[in-house]
Amino acid sequence: MGKKEDKTNVMRVLDKNKVPYISRKYEPNSRLTGNQIANTLGENPSEVFKTLVTVGKKSKEHYVFMIPVNKELDLKKCAKAVNEKNIEMILQKDLLGLTGYVHGGCSPIGMKKQFVTTIDETANSFESIKFSAGKVGYQVEVKFEDLKKVLNLNIADLTKDN
């Protein structure tokens, strides 16, 4: 665990809930893809998850999805997972106001409001997963079972078949 000023809101939430984690820092660059970040840190991209925010076309409800950085979100599967007819990605310009996070630093933990969160079923294959710590350049690794202590997680097949 880093110095106090290195703590992100995500890390403070994990600390408050006594959830152990490993934090990693990398050179912040909002143009790096999740795959590139995983490679930089010597990680398996299948264990590194990105956080994506969507909205129901009719309901206007927001939903959060976590999928491996080397996969693509399947909006039809996601809509089915949250019982919506159609969902779409929110506009990047709306992310900060809605979640409190910027693109490249979005985390499912510590959003301004807790939205329905669904993680790709592949997370079950790993003891721990890695995801943004809520700030570009910061990442946390949390045991999948421990993540369920701070997030009400649904699990579903969310990615496009390759």
Salt bridges, closest charged atoms under 4 A:
ASP6 OD2 - LYS3 NZ 3.80
ASP6 OD1 - LYS25 NZ 3.58
ASP15 OD2 - LYS7 NZ 2.49
GLU43 OE2 - ARG24 NE 3.52
GLU47 OE1 - LYS130 NZ 3.04
GLU72 OE2 - LYS160 NZ 3.12
ASP94 OD1 - LYS93 NZ 3.42
GLU127 OE2 - LYS143 NZ 3.70
GLU141 OE1 - ARG24 NH2 2.68
GLU145 OE2 - LYS148 NZ 2.99
ASP146 OD1 - LYS149 NZ 3.01
ASP157 OD2 - LYS77 NZ 3.01
ASP161 OD1 - LYS77 NZ 3.11
